[in-house]
Amino acid sequence: MVLLTKGFFACAILLFFFPITSYAGSIKDGASGNPGEWYIGDLPGSVTEEKRPILFIHGLNSSSETWYGDNDMYDTALENGYETAFIDLYPTKNMWDNGELLAGKIADMYNHFGEKIVIVAHSKGGIDAQSALVHHGASTYVDRVITLSTPHHGSQLADLAYSSWAGWLAGIIGSKNDATYSLQTGYMSYFRSMTDSRREIGTVPFYTFGGTEWGSFGSSLYWGGLYLNSYGRNDGAVTVKSSRLPYAQELQVGKWDHSGIKEGSSTFSLFRPYLNETAPLAAFGLETAAAAEETDPAAGQYVSGGEYTGRTRETVIVEPGADAVTFDWITSSPGVDLKLVSPDKKTYSGFQAAKDETEVLEGSYHHTLRIDDPAAGKWRLEARSPGGESYLLNTSFDSELNEKISATVNMDELKVKNKDARLKYKTDMTITHYQNGQEKETKLRVKKNSDGSYQLPKLGEGVYSLTIEVEGTYKKAPFARTMISSVYIDHNGSVYSEDF
């Protein structure tokens, strides 16, 4: 027997005053992927008053299929008695465009269901949802929002994609788009400043989840986790720190990777108590749990890259005392022959290959090799490809040296800090300025001030991608590191940045 108590008369009244809203169809018939089309799931066996309908929102470079294709989230929600809706947004557009599109469709869903909905959003979908609520008036129709590994403060992988070393790769595989541009940490700092002071954030409670697993060595999310490890715990695509909001209630940080966190068998039972109308509200104004445990980013990478025909060679300096070093050769095609030669002339060739699934550089290929207790000195990578090839080399160090270098941005001045007197170094910084998204790109080296700091040039509004090369000696032995971040400068000249 189906109970029709929930919102039946309210829905009838709404349909009397409002035109019947249309949706693209049932999710069981499949989705077209067309932005703006939304679908409903099957009606559960019993519909009760306390259960709000759930709208599932996908993330970057994705579609509504992510919730029901090779994912039991839809089936789990249906079995637990929830009405569901799914929507396709623009997979490569920013939060402003998707927020505007989403807001109108949420209003349609409200009219369809006859009551407020609950949003469950994965990754960038949580940012799109907040844009719809705060900036496009959809908060009236939403009861609460649950975000699964949403980069609320941006993604360091997006910073990497727009850096001077990796910008070519992102362009080749199609990752240089409005969505990735908006996920740079500098731009997201600007978005937070435009959003978190609005009164609308106090009208709809937010609940967050974060993940800490990246998969096994050589897996599709492993390289992302390795790169992000310098910035703290992460799920292979988003750091735990970025998944948090100071006014949201963090429900759990668990052992999920960026894909697994959205699976019904992984997280539905954990957020189910917070789906209902009678569920506890988020603790507004309180700092999220364990926020203080996230440490300052470590200088644990050396990044380089380029283009070649036939053969090329890269040299990486490994300092004494490093516990391990991982070489990740990233290309736009799978066919590359790699050889690694140690300072004592040992040769390694066992690179593991995997296709990227981090969303930001999805479609690239990783060739990864980890060396434990590496010999100090110059390591040489030799690559051979049948034709022309482009590459990005990310070398990650497990070393005490990582924690001894940091960088800060104060207003429009950047400075690299030395935390150990035995550390001697020089720095060089390159800025790539993206004005109006990707319409205008300016790349230049920045002159150093007399005190060693860098003054950011005022090139106009936009994102400034910062690539800082650090070379020097530690305990009288050479080392090299690369630090990458971004800032956003608005039309008034105000600077927005996250910590390195």
C-alpha positions as CSV (number, residue, x, y, z in Angstrom):
1,M,0.0,0.0,0.0
2,V,1.4,3.4,-0.9
3,L,0.9,6.1,1.7
4,L,0.0,9.4,0.0
5,T,0.1,11.6,3.1
6,K,3.2,13.5,2.3
7,G,2.5,16.8,0.6
8,F,-0.4,15.4,-1.4
9,F,-2.8,18.3,-0.8
10,A,0.1,20.8,-0.8
11,C,1.1,19.5,-4.2
12,A,-2.4,19.8,-5.5
13,I,-2.7,23.4,-4.4
14,L,0.7,24.2,-6.0
15,L,-0.3,22.7,-9.3
16,F,-3.5,24.8,-9.3
17,F,-1.5,28.0,-9.1
18,F,1.6,26.9,-11.1
19,P,1.9,25.2,-14.5
20,I,2.8,21.6,-14.4
21,T,6.6,21.4,-14.6
22,S,8.2,19.1,-17.1
23,Y,11.2,16.8,-16.6
24,A,13.2,14.8,-19.2
25,G,11.8,11.5,-18.0
26,S,12.6,8.6,-15.7
27,I,16.2,7.8,-14.8
28,K,15.6,4.1,-15.7
29,D,15.2,5.1,-19.3
30,G,18.6,6.7,-19.3
31,A,19.8,10.3,-19.4
32,S,20.8,12.3,-22.5
33,G,23.6,14.2,-20.7
34,N,22.1,17.5,-22.0
35,P,22.8,20.3,-19.5
36,G,19.6,21.4,-17.8
37,E,17.6,18.1,-18.2
38,W,16.6,16.4,-15.0
39,Y,15.1,13.0,-14.3
40,I,13.2,11.3,-11.5
41,G,13.7,7.9,-10.0
42,D,11.1,5.3,-9.5
43,L,8.5,6.0,-6.8
44,P,9.5,4.0,-3.6
45,G,7.1,1.5,-2.2
46,S,6.0,3.8,0.6
47,V,6.3,7.6,0.7
48,T,6.3,9.1,4.2
49,E,6.1,12.7,5.4
50,E,9.5,12.9,7.1
51,K,11.5,11.8,4.0
52,R,12.5,14.7,1.7
53,P,13.1,14.1,-2.0
54,I,16.8,13.9,-2.8
55,L,18.5,15.7,-5.7
56,F,21.8,14.2,-6.7
57,I,24.3,16.6,-8.4
58,H,27.4,15.4,-10.3
59,G,30.9,17.0,-10.3
60,L,33.5,18.2,-12.9
61,N,33.6,16.5,-16.3
62,S,30.8,14.2,-15.2
63,S,27.1,13.6,-15.7
64,S,24.0,12.3,-13.8
65,E,25.0,8.8,-14.8
66,T,27.7,8.9,-12.1
67,W,25.0,8.1,-9.5
68,Y,23.4,5.0,-11.1
69,G,25.9,3.7,-13.6
70,D,28.3,1.4,-11.8
71,N,27.1,3.0,-8.6
72,D,24.5,1.7,-6.2
73,M,23.6,5.1,-4.7
74,Y,20.3,5.4,-6.6
75,D,19.2,1.8,-5.7
76,T,20.2,2.4,-2.1
77,A,18.1,5.6,-1.9
78,L,15.1,3.9,-3.5
79,E,15.3,0.8,-1.2
80,N,15.4,3.2,1.8
81,G,12.1,4.9,0.7
82,Y,13.4,8.1,-0.9
83,E,12.1,9.9,-4.0
84,T,15.0,10.9,-6.1
85,A,15.9,13.4,-8.9
86,F,19.1,13.6,-11.0
87,I,20.3,16.5,-13.2
88,D,22.9,17.1,-15.9
89,L,24.8,20.3,-15.5
90,Y,27.5,21.8,-17.8
91,P,30.4,19.4,-17.2
92,T,33.0,22.1,-18.0
93,K,31.5,25.4,-16.9
94,N,32.0,27.4,-13.7
95,M,29.9,27.7,-10.6
96,W,28.2,30.9,-11.9
97,D,26.8,29.3,-15.0
98,N,25.9,26.0,-13.4
99,G,24.4,27.8,-10.4
100,E,22.1,29.9,-12.5
101,L,21.0,26.8,-14.5
102,L,20.6,24.7,-11.4
103,A,18.5,27.4,-9.5
104,G,15.8,27.4,-12.2
105,K,15.6,23.6,-12.2
106,I,15.5,23.3,-8.4
107,A,12.4,25.6,-8.5
108,D,10.8,23.2,-11.0
109,M,11.6,20.2,-8.8
110,Y,10.0,22.0,-5.8
111,N,6.9,22.4,-7.8
112,H,7.0,18.8,-9.0
113,F,7.5,17.3,-5.5
114,G,5.4,19.9,-3.7
115,E,8.0,20.4,-1.0
116,K,11.6,21.3,-0.4
117,I,14.4,19.0,-1.5
118,V,17.6,17.7,0.0
119,I,20.8,18.0,-2.2
120,V,23.5,15.4,-2.2
121,A,26.4,16.7,-4.3
122,H,29.7,15.2,-5.3
123,S,32.9,17.2,-5.8
124,K,32.4,20.5,-7.7
125,G,28.6,19.8,-7.7
126,G,28.6,21.1,-4.1
127,I,30.1,24.4,-5.3
128,D,27.5,24.6,-8.1
129,A,24.8,23.9,-5.5
130,Q,26.0,26.6,-3.1
131,S,26.1,29.1,-6.0
132,A,22.5,28.3,-6.9
133,L,21.4,28.8,-3.3
134,V,23.4,31.9,-2.4
135,H,23.7,33.8,-5.6
136,H,20.7,32.7,-7.6
137,G,17.9,32.5,-5.1
138,A,17.4,28.7,-4.8
139,S,17.6,28.6,-1.0
140,T,13.8,28.9,-0.8
141,Y,13.4,25.4,-2.3
142,V,16.2,23.5,-0.5
143,D,16.0,22.0,3.0
144,R,19.7,21.1,3.4
145,V,22.9,20.2,1.5
146,I,25.3,17.2,1.9
147,T,28.6,17.5,0.1
148,L,30.8,14.5,-0.7
149,S,34.5,15.6,-1.2
150,T,33.6,19.0,-2.5
151,P,36.7,21.3,-2.9
152,H,35.1,24.3,-1.1
153,H,38.5,26.0,-1.1
154,G,39.7,24.9,-4.5
155,S,42.0,22.3,-5.8
156,Q,45.8,22.3,-5.9
157,L,45.5,20.0,-8.9
158,A,43.7,22.8,-10.7
159,D,46.6,25.1,-9.8
160,L,48.9,22.5,-11.3
161,A,46.9,22.3,-14.5
162,Y,47.2,26.1,-15.1
163,S,50.9,26.3,-14.0
164,S,53.7,27.2,-16.4
165,W,54.8,23.6,-16.5
166,A,51.5,21.8,-17.0
167,G,49.4,24.3,-18.9
168,W,50.2,22.7,-22.2
169,L,49.0,19.3,-21.0
170,A,45.7,20.6,-19.7
171,G,45.2,22.3,-23.0
172,I,45.9,19.2,-25.0
173,I,43.5,16.9,-23.1
174,G,40.8,19.6,-22.8
175,S,41.1,20.3,-19.1
176,K,41.6,24.0,-19.6
177,N,38.0,25.1,-19.3
178,D,35.9,27.4,-17.2
179,A,35.3,24.8,-14.5
180,T,38.9,24.0,-13.9
181,Y,39.8,27.7,-14.1
182,S,37.3,28.4,-11.3
183,L,38.7,25.6,-9.1
184,Q,42.1,27.2,-8.7
185,T,42.7,28.0,-5.1
186,G,43.1,31.7,-5.7
187,Y,39.8,31.9,-7.5
188,M,38.0,29.8,-4.9
189,S,39.3,32.2,-2.2
190,Y,37.6,35.0,-4.2
191,F,34.4,32.9,-4.4
192,R,34.5,32.2,-0.7
193,S,34.8,36.0,0.0
194,M,31.8,36.6,-2.3
195,T,29.7,33.8,-0.7
196,D,30.5,33.3,3.0
197,S,29.4,36.8,4.0
198,R,26.0,36.5,2.5
199,R,23.0,36.0,4.7
200,E,21.8,33.1,2.6
201,I,24.4,30.8,4.0
202,G,22.5,30.8,7.3
203,T,19.2,29.6,5.8
204,V,20.2,26.2,4.4
205,P,22.4,23.8,6.6
206,F,25.4,22.2,5.0
207,Y,27.0,18.9,6.0
208,T,30.3,17.7,4.6
209,F,32.3,14.5,4.0
210,G,36.0,14.1,3.2
211,G,38.1,11.2,2.1
212,T,41.7,10.0,2.9
213,E,42.4,7.1,0.4
214,W,44.0,7.4,-3.0
215,G,44.1,3.7,-4.0
216,S,47.1,1.4,-4.5
217,F,50.4,2.3,-6.2
218,G,49.8,2.9,-9.9
219,S,46.0,3.3,-9.6
220,S,44.1,6.1,-11.4
221,L,43.9,8.3,-8.3
222,Y,47.3,7.4,-6.8
223,W,49.3,10.2,-8.6
224,G,46.8,12.8,-7.5
225,G,47.0,11.7,-3.9
226,L,50.8,11.7,-4.1
227,Y,50.8,15.3,-5.4
228,L,48.3,16.5,-2.9
229,N,50.0,14.7,0.0
230,S,52.2,17.8,0.4
231,Y,49.0,19.8,1.2
232,G,47.5,17.3,3.7
233,R,45.3,14.3,3.8
234,N,43.3,13.8,0.6
235,D,41.2,11.3,-1.5
236,G,43.3,11.5,-4.7
237,A,41.6,14.7,-5.9
238,V,40.5,16.9,-3.0
239,T,42.2,17.5,0.4
240,V,40.3,17.0,3.6
241,K,41.0,20.7,4.5
242,S,39.3,21.9,1.2
243,S,36.3,19.6,1.8
244,R,35.4,21.6,5.0
245,L,33.4,24.7,5.6
246,P,33.7,26.6,8.9
247,Y,29.9,27.0,9.2
248,A,29.0,23.4,8.1
249,Q,28.8,20.3,10.2
250,E,31.4,17.7,9.2
251,L,29.7,14.3,9.3
252,Q,32.8,12.2,8.7
253,V,36.3,11.9,7.3
254,G,36.7,8.3,6.2
255,K,38.8,5.9,4.1
256,W,37.3,6.7,0.7
257,D,38.9,7.8,-2.5
258,H,37.3,10.5,-4.7
259,S,35.2,8.0,-6.6
260,G,34.3,5.7,-3.8
261,I,32.9,8.4,-1.5
262,K,29.9,8.9,-3.8
263,E,28.9,5.2,-3.8
264,G,25.7,4.3,-1.9
265,S,27.3,1.3,-0.1
266,S,30.0,3.7,1.2
267,T,28.3,6.7,2.6
268,F,24.4,6.6,2.3
269,S,24.0,5.0,5.7
270,L,26.1,7.7,7.2
271,F,24.3,10.7,5.8
272,R,20.8,9.1,5.9
273,P,20.0,10.4,9.4
274,Y,20.6,13.9,8.1
275,L,18.2,13.6,5.1
276,N,15.0,13.8,7.0
277,E,13.0,16.9,7.9
278,T,13.4,16.1,11.6
279,A,17.2,15.6,11.3
280,P,19.5,17.8,13.4
281,L,20.6,21.0,11.8
282,A,24.2,21.9,11.2
283,A,26.0,23.8,13.9
284,F,26.3,27.2,12.3
285,G,29.2,29.4,13.3
286,L,31.4,26.6,14.7
287,E,34.7,25.5,13.4
288,T,34.7,22.1,11.7
289,A,36.0,19.2,13.7
290,A,39.7,18.7,13.8
291,A,40.4,21.6,11.4
292,A,43.6,22.4,13.4
293,E,45.1,19.1,12.5
294,E,45.8,20.1,9.0
295,T,49.4,21.3,8.8
296,D,51.0,23.9,6.5
297,P,51.8,22.5,3.0
298,A,55.2,20.9,2.5
299,A,57.6,21.5,-0.3
300,G,57.6,17.9,-1.5
301,Q,57.6,18.2,-5.3
302,Y,59.9,18.9,-8.2
303,V,58.0,19.7,-11.4
304,S,59.2,20.1,-15.0
305,G,58.1,19.3,-18.5
306,G,58.2,20.1,-22.2
307,E,58.0,18.8,-25.7
308,Y,60.2,16.5,-27.7
309,T,60.5,14.4,-30.9
310,G,62.0,11.0,-30.6
311,R,64.0,11.2,-27.4
312,T,64.4,13.5,-24.4
313,R,66.1,13.5,-21.0
314,E,65.3,15.0,-17.6
315,T,67.6,15.3,-14.6
316,V,66.3,15.2,-11.0
317,I,68.4,15.9,-7.9
318,V,67.7,13.7,-4.9
319,E,69.2,15.0,-1.6
320,P,70.8,12.7,1.0
321,G,68.5,11.3,3.6
322,A,65.4,11.0,1.4
323,D,63.4,8.0,2.4
324,A,61.8,7.6,-1.0
325,V,61.2,9.3,-4.3
326,T,58.4,8.7,-6.8
327,F,58.8,9.7,-10.5
328,D,55.5,10.3,-12.3
329,W,55.9,10.9,-16.1
330,I,52.6,12.3,-17.4
331,T,51.7,12.3,-21.1
332,S,48.7,12.8,-23.3
333,S,49.2,9.4,-24.9
334,P,50.0,5.9,-23.4
335,G,52.8,5.0,-25.7
336,V,56.2,6.0,-24.2
337,D,59.3,4.1,-23.4
338,L,61.0,5.2,-20.1
339,K,64.3,4.4,-18.5
340,L,65.5,5.7,-15.1
341,V,69.3,5.8,-14.3
342,S,70.5,6.3,-10.8
343,P,73.7,8.3,-9.8
344,D,75.5,5.0,-9.4
345,K,74.5,3.9,-13.0
346,K,71.7,1.4,-12.0
347,T,69.0,1.2,-14.6
348,Y,65.2,1.0,-13.8
349,S,62.4,0.4,-16.3
350,G,59.5,-0.9,-14.3
351,F,57.2,2.1,-14.7
352,Q,53.5,1.4,-14.0
353,A,51.0,3.0,-16.4
354,A,47.5,4.2,-15.5
355,K,44.9,6.5,-17.0
356,D,44.1,9.6,-15.0
357,E,40.7,9.8,-13.3
358,T,41.2,12.9,-11.1
359,E,38.7,15.0,-13.1
360,V,41.2,17.9,-13.4
361,L,43.7,16.0,-15.7
362,E,41.3,13.2,-16.7
363,G,42.5,11.7,-20.0
364,S,46.2,11.9,-19.4
365,Y,48.4,8.9,-18.7
366,H,50.7,8.4,-15.8
367,H,53.9,6.3,-15.8
368,T,55.0,5.9,-12.2
369,L,58.0,4.4,-10.4
370,R,58.8,4.6,-6.7
371,I,62.4,4.2,-5.4
372,D,62.9,3.5,-1.7
373,D,66.1,4.6,0.0
374,P,67.3,6.4,-3.2
375,A,71.0,7.2,-3.7
376,A,71.7,10.9,-3.4
377,G,72.7,12.8,-6.5
378,K,71.5,13.3,-10.1
379,W,68.9,10.8,-11.4
380,R,68.3,10.7,-15.1
381,L,65.1,9.9,-16.9
382,E,65.3,9.1,-20.6
383,A,62.1,8.9,-22.7
384,R,61.5,7.7,-26.2
385,S,58.4,8.0,-28.2
386,P,57.7,7.1,-31.9
387,G,56.6,10.6,-32.8
388,G,56.3,14.1,-31.2
389,E,55.3,14.0,-27.5
390,S,54.7,16.4,-24.7
391,Y,55.1,15.5,-21.0
392,L,54.9,16.7,-17.4
393,L,57.3,15.2,-14.9
394,N,56.2,15.4,-11.2
395,T,58.7,14.0,-8.8
396,S,57.5,13.5,-5.2
397,F,59.9,13.3,-2.3
398,D,59.5,11.6,1.1
399,S,62.1,13.6,2.9
400,E,62.6,15.7,6.1
401,L,63.6,18.6,3.8
402,N,59.9,19.0,2.7
403,E,58.9,20.6,5.9
404,K,61.7,23.2,6.0
405,I,60.5,25.4,3.1
406,S,57.2,27.4,2.9
407,A,55.8,30.3,1.1
408,T,53.3,33.0,2.1
409,V,51.3,35.7,0.3
410,N,50.7,38.9,2.2
411,M,48.6,41.3,0.2
412,D,50.5,41.4,-3.2
413,E,53.8,40.2,-1.9
414,L,55.1,36.6,-1.9
415,K,57.9,35.3,0.1
416,V,59.7,31.9,0.5
417,K,60.6,31.1,4.1
418,N,63.5,29.1,5.4
419,K,62.9,27.0,8.5
420,D,66.4,25.7,8.9
421,A,69.7,27.6,9.1
422,R,71.5,24.7,7.2
423,L,69.3,25.4,4.2
424,K,70.8,27.7,1.6
425,Y,68.8,28.4,-1.6
426,K,67.9,30.8,-4.4
427,T,64.4,31.1,-5.9
428,D,63.0,32.0,-9.3
429,M,59.3,32.7,-10.0
430,T,57.2,32.6,-13.1
431,I,53.7,34.0,-13.3
432,T,51.1,33.0,-15.9
433,H,48.2,35.5,-15.8
434,Y,44.8,34.4,-17.1
435,Q,42.5,37.3,-17.8
436,N,38.8,36.7,-18.5
437,G,39.2,32.9,-18.1
438,Q,41.4,31.8,-21.0
439,E,40.9,34.6,-23.4
440,K,44.2,36.3,-22.6
441,E,47.3,34.6,-21.2
442,T,50.5,36.4,-20.2
443,K,53.6,34.6,-19.0
444,L,56.5,36.4,-17.4
445,R,59.3,36.0,-14.9
446,V,59.0,38.2,-11.8
447,K,61.9,40.2,-10.4
448,K,63.0,39.6,-6.9
449,N,63.0,42.4,-4.2
450,S,66.1,43.2,-2.2
451,D,64.7,41.2,0.8
452,G,64.1,38.1,-1.4
453,S,60.4,38.6,-1.7
454,Y,58.4,38.9,-5.0
455,Q,56.0,41.8,-5.7
456,L,53.1,40.5,-7.8
457,P,52.7,42.6,-11.0
458,K,49.3,44.2,-11.5
459,L,48.3,42.9,-14.9
460,G,44.6,43.4,-14.4
461,E,41.8,41.2,-13.0
462,G,42.2,37.5,-13.2
463,V,44.0,34.4,-11.9
464,Y,47.8,34.6,-11.4
465,S,49.3,31.1,-11.6
466,L,52.5,31.1,-9.5
467,T,55.4,28.7,-10.2
468,I,58.3,29.0,-7.8
469,E,61.5,27.1,-8.4
470,V,63.7,26.6,-5.3
471,E,67.3,25.4,-5.7
472,G,70.1,25.2,-3.2
473,T,71.9,23.1,-0.6
474,Y,70.8,21.3,2.5
475,K,73.6,19.9,4.7
476,K,76.0,20.9,2.0
477,A,74.2,18.7,-0.6
478,P,72.2,20.0,-3.6
479,F,68.4,19.9,-3.8
480,A,65.6,21.3,-6.0
481,R,61.9,21.8,-5.3
482,T,58.9,23.4,-7.2
483,M,56.1,25.2,-5.4
484,I,52.8,25.9,-7.3
485,S,49.8,28.0,-6.3
486,S,47.5,30.7,-7.5
487,V,46.0,34.1,-6.5
488,Y,43.1,36.0,-7.8
489,I,43.2,39.8,-8.2
490,D,39.8,41.5,-8.7
491,H,39.1,44.7,-10.6
492,N,39.8,46.8,-7.4
493,G,43.3,45.2,-7.1
494,S,42.4,43.1,-4.0
495,V,44.3,39.9,-3.7
496,Y,42.7,36.6,-2.8
497,S,44.8,33.5,-2.0
498,E,45.0,30.3,0.0
499,D,48.1,29.2,1.9
500,F,50.7,27.4,0.0
